């Protein structure tokens, strides 16, 4: 599906947290991925809104944690798509 979308210029719709939940629902091989994905999302939601309120030494550390959470979330999405558990919608 990604290939077709890219090849013919269709935009793939963004993947929501609900899309990931539904794709992994009832699939034991996906349970750890879902738990890790939701943990990354929770960390992003907890840190990002308050990032600017941290004093500078802590802000740099929190920015590192935020970057790690975003990278983990993206890695999980890519893995789920590669395994064809999560398919993009065009």
C-alpha positions as CSV (number, residue, x, y, z in Angstrom):
1,X,0.0,0.0,0.0
2,X,2.9,2.4,0.8
3,X,4.5,1.7,-2.5
4,X,1.2,2.4,-4.4
5,X,0.7,5.6,-2.4
6,X,4.2,6.9,-3.1
7,X,4.3,5.7,-6.7
8,X,1.1,7.4,-7.7
9,X,1.2,10.4,-5.4
10,X,-1.5,9.4,-3.0
11,X,-1.1,10.8,0.5
12,X,-1.3,8.2,3.2
13,X,-3.4,9.2,6.1
14,X,-1.6,9.8,9.4
15,X,-1.7,6.8,11.8
16,X,-3.5,7.5,15.0
17,X,-3.1,5.8,18.4
18,X,-6.5,4.2,17.8
19,X,-5.3,2.7,14.5
20,X,-2.4,1.1,16.4
21,X,-4.7,-0.2,19.1
22,X,-7.1,-1.7,16.6
23,X,-4.3,-3.2,14.5
24,X,-2.8,-5.0,17.6
25,X,-6.1,-5.9,19.2
26,X,-6.3,-9.6,19.9
27,X,-2.8,-10.3,18.5
28,X,-0.5,-11.8,21.1
29,X,2.5,-11.3,18.8
30,X,1.8,-7.6,18.9
31,X,1.1,-7.1,22.7
32,X,4.6,-5.9,23.6
33,X,4.7,-3.6,20.6
34,X,1.4,-2.0,21.7
35,X,2.5,-1.7,25.3
36,X,5.8,0.0,24.2
37,X,4.0,2.2,21.8
38,X,1.4,3.4,24.4
39,X,4.3,4.0,26.9
40,X,6.1,6.2,24.4
41,X,2.8,8.1,23.7
42,X,2.2,8.6,27.4
43,X,5.7,9.9,27.9
44,X,5.4,12.3,25.0
45,X,2.0,13.6,26.4
46,X,3.5,14.0,29.9
47,X,6.7,15.8,29.0
48,X,6.0,17.8,25.8
49,X,3.5,20.3,27.2
50,X,5.8,21.1,30.1
51,X,9.1,21.1,28.4
52,X,9.6,24.8,28.4
53,X,8.8,25.1,32.1
54,X,11.9,23.0,33.2
55,X,15.0,24.9,34.2
56,X,17.9,24.6,31.6
57,X,19.8,21.5,32.9
58,X,16.6,19.6,33.4
59,X,15.2,20.8,30.1
60,X,18.1,19.3,28.1
61,X,17.6,15.9,29.9
62,X,13.8,16.0,29.3
63,X,14.4,16.9,25.6
64,X,16.6,13.8,25.4
65,X,13.8,11.7,26.9
66,X,11.2,13.2,24.6
67,X,13.4,12.5,21.5
68,X,13.9,8.9,22.7
69,X,10.1,8.5,23.1
70,X,9.4,9.9,19.6
71,X,12.1,7.6,18.1
72,X,10.7,4.6,19.9
73,X,7.2,5.4,18.7
74,X,8.4,5.8,15.1
75,X,10.4,2.5,15.3
76,X,7.4,0.6,16.5
77,X,5.2,2.0,13.8
78,X,7.7,1.1,11.1
79,X,8.1,-2.4,12.5
80,X,4.3,-2.9,12.6
81,X,4.0,-1.7,9.1
82,X,6.9,-3.9,7.9
83,X,5.3,-6.9,9.5
84,X,2.0,-5.9,7.8
85,X,0.2,-5.7,11.1
86,X,-0.5,-2.0,10.6
87,X,-1.4,-1.0,7.1
88,X,-1.6,2.6,5.9
89,X,-4.9,4.0,4.7
90,X,-4.8,5.9,1.5
